Amino acid sequence: MSCSVPAATTLAVMLAATSMGLAPATAQDAFPTRPIRIVMPLPPGTAPDVVTRVVAAHLSGRWGQQVFVENRPGAGGRIAAQVVASATPDGYTLLGGVTSIFTILPAQREQIPIDVNRDFVQIGMIGAGTPMYLAVSPKLGVASFAEFVALAKSRPKEIVIGTNGAGTLPHFAGLALAKMGNIPVTIVPYNQGGTQAAITDIMGGRVHATIEAVFGLRGSLQSGDLKLIGVMSREPDPDFPDVPVVAATVPGFSALGFVNLAAPAGTPQWIVRRLSEGLRDALETPNVKRRLEDLGMRATPMTPAETTAFIENEEKLWWPIVKENEQK
């Protein structure tokens, strides 16, 4: 004897399951069904921009939907962060996060309309532990970071370090270096043009040094317009083993950059999980890993929870520095 279930009853069961968070698998399997936008807080061609585009290209192929990068630089990442924080939390607008957004902006939350720890959910890390470098004009006549410090102390405030815009990691790395090392240099952030504008002024003799990840310096290093004299990691960089560690002269100092992906708070967990799985797949793909390494970044897959914990630890490191410089 067979028994049929009325259509109305079947519909009621489906609706009840949906209201309990048990939506049919086919609804979740559909994501994404249209292009995904990743908003970057830096100009095109910067290291975080390029590595994010590498990941985006992989995800486009994986999902059969375009994943594209939109550059919204300025205000230490605040502009891009506000764009994404106010977007619909549906997984189709993401933030290409960089160190300044998640370690410097949180310390300024009383002054801005967003709180990155409240307004975003982490998807995962693209790359972490990318060291900043101090690079100088060969005309300065110094061969090491120790010699640079000695020169700066013999000419207080005359040596100028040009950095990326105010509020970025290179800018605050310069401020922290000057304070922790008692180095009397002048730090000038370039809010228009960033590091490349600073390098132009180095070539023109108006600025003496800059701070940046090695990717952003490669062209000038190859042309001989800059040379590396200090790496801001606790250990030597295997790619540049002859460059001295800044911490050997300024104990405890380091400045490491990272690039992550985040979504607006309220994004459904199953979408966050789908995005995180896609990101991990990209970072574990050999050609993507090689491409990131060529750009000076080590692929660093992390779960959303691991990414959140990593960022919280970085905040503890940089917040006191940010707060102190705000008061000046």
Long-range contacts (C-beta under 8 A, 24 or more apart in sequence): 28-270, 28-274, 31-91, 31-270, 31-271, 31-274, 32-63, 32-65, 32-91, 32-92, 33-65, 34-65, 34-92, 35-65, 35-66, 35-67, 35-68, 35-92, 36-65, 36-66, 36-67, 36-68, 36-91, 36-92, 36-93, 36-94, 37-68, 37-69, 37-70, 37-92, 37-93, 37-94, 38-67, 38-68, 38-69, 38-70, 38-94, 38-95, 38-96, 38-261, 39-69, 39-70, 39-72, 39-80, 39-83, 39-84, 39-93, 39-94, 39-95, 39-96, 40-69, 40-70, 40-71, 40-72, 40-73, 40-80, 40-96, 41-72, 41-73, 41-74, 41-76, 41-77, 41-78, 41-79, 41-80, 41-81, 41-95, 41-96, 41-97, 41-98, 41-100, 41-101, 42-71, 42-73, 42-77, 42-98, 42-194, 43-71, 43-73, 43-194, 44-71, 46-194, 46-195, 46-215, 46-216, 47-130, 47-213, 47-215, 47-216, 47-257, 47-259, 47-295, 47-296, 47-297, 48-96, 48-98, 48-257, 48-259, 49-96, 50-215, 50-295, 51-126, 51-127, 51-259, 51-291, 51-292, 51-295, 51-297, 52-96, 52-126, 52-259, 52-261, 54-288, 54-291, 54-292, 54-295, 55-126, 55-261, 55-279, 55-282, 55-283, 55-288, 58-281, 58-282, 58-285, 58-288, 59-278, 59-279, 59-282, 62-278, 62-281, 62-282, 63-278, 69-96, 73-165, 73-194, 74-165, 74-191, 75-165, 75-167, 76-100, 76-101, 76-104, 76-105, 76-165, 76-166, 76-167, 76-168, 77-101, 77-104, 77-105, 77-167, 77-168, 78-105, 78-112, 78-114, 78-167, 81-105, 81-114, 81-116, 81-119, 81-120, 82-113, 82-114, 84-120, 84-262, 84-263, 84-264, 85-114, 85-116, 85-119, 85-120, 85-264, 85-265, 86-264, 87-264, 88-264, 89-263, 89-264, 89-265, 89-266, 89-267, 89-268, 90-267, 90-268, 90-271, 91-263, 91-267, 91-268, 91-271, 91-272, 91-274, 91-275, 93-263, 93-264, 94-123, 94-261, 94-262, 94-263, 94-275, 95-120, 95-261, 95-262, 95-263, 96-259, 96-261, 97-258, 97-259, 97-260, 97-261, 97-262, 98-168, 98-169, 98-257, 98-258, 98-259, 98-260, 99-169, 99-256, 99-257, 99-258, 99-314, 100-167, 100-168, 100-169, 100-172, 102-260, 102-262, 102-311, 102-314, 102-315, 103-169, 103-311, 103-314, 103-315, 103-317, 103-318, 103-319, 104-167, 104-168, 104-169, 104-172, 104-318, 104-322, 105-167, 106-315, 106-319, 107-315, 107-318, 107-319, 107-322, 107-323, 107-326, 108-167, 108-322, 108-326, 118-265, 119-264, 119-265, 120-262, 120-263, 120-264, 120-265, 121-262, 121-263, 121-264, 121-265, 121-266, 121-267, 121-272, 121-304, 122-260, 122-261, 122-262, 122-304, 122-305, 122-307, 122-308, 122-311, 123-260, 123-261, 123-262, 123-263, 123-272, 123-275, 123-276, 123-279, 123-304, 123-307, 124-260, 124-261, 124-275, 124-276, 124-279, 124-280, 124-301, 124-302, 124-303, 124-304, 124-307, 125-258, 125-259, 125-260, 125-300, 125-301, 125-302, 125-306, 125-307, 125-310, 126-258, 126-259, 126-260, 126-261, 126-279, 126-283, 126-292, 126-297, 126-299, 126-300, 127-258, 127-259, 127-292, 127-297, 127-298, 127-299, 127-300, 128-256, 128-258, 128-259, 128-260, 128-298, 128-300, 128-302, 128-310, 129-233, 129-256, 129-258, 129-298, 129-300, 130-213, 130-256, 130-257, 130-258, 130-259, 130-296, 130-297, 130-298, 131-213, 131-214, 131-231, 131-232, 131-233, 131-237, 131-254, 131-255, 131-256, 131-257, 132-169, 132-170, 132-173, 132-211, 132-212, 132-213, 132-231, 132-232, 132-255, 132-256, 132-257, 133-211, 133-212, 133-213, 133-214, 133-217, 133-228, 133-230, 133-231, 133-232, 133-243, 134-161, 134-177, 134-209, 134-210, 134-211, 134-228, 134-229, 134-230, 134-231, 134-232, 134-246, 135-209, 135-210, 135-211, 135-212, 135-217, 135-220, 135-221, 135-226, 135-227, 135-228, 135-229, 136-202, 136-208, 136-209, 136-226, 136-227, 136-229, 137-202, 137-203, 137-205, 137-208, 137-209, 137-225, 137-226, 138-224, 138-225, 138-226, 138-227, 139-205, 140-208, 140-209, 142-229, 143-229, 144-229, 144-230, 144-244, 145-229, 145-230, 145-244, 145-246, 145-248, 145-249, 146-244, 146-248, 146-249, 147-229, 148-209, 148-229, 148-230, 149-181, 149-183, 149-249, 152-183, 152-184, 152-185, 153-183, 153-184, 156-184, 157-184, 157-185, 157-186, 158-186, 159-185, 159-186, 159-208, 159-209, 160-185, 160-186, 160-187, 160-188, 160-206, 160-207, 160-208, 160-209, 161-185, 161-186, 161-187, 161-188, 161-207, 161-208, 161-209, 161-210, 161-211, 162-188, 162-189, 162-190, 162-195, 162-197, 162-198, 162-199, 162-201, 162-202, 162-207, 162-209, 162-210, 163-187, 163-188, 163-189, 163-190, 163-195, 163-198, 163-210, 163-211, 163-212, 164-189, 164-190, 164-194, 164-195, 164-198, 164-212, 165-189, 165-190, 165-191, 165-192, 165-194, 166-191, 168-194, 169-255, 169-257, 170-195, 170-210, 170-211, 170-212, 170-255, 172-255, 172-318, 172-321, 172-322, 172-325, 173-211, 173-232, 173-255, 174-211, 175-321, 175-325, 176-253, 176-255, 176-321, 177-211, 177-232, 177-246, 177-250, 177-253, 177-255, 179-321, 179-324, 180-250, 180-252, 180-253, 181-249, 181-250, 181-253, 183-250, 185-209, 199-225, 199-226, 202-226, 211-255, 213-257, 213-296, 213-297, 214-239, 214-240, 214-296, 215-295, 215-296, 215-297, 232-256, 239-296, 258-300, 258-310, 258-314, 259-297, 260-307, 260-311, 272-304, 276-303, 276-304
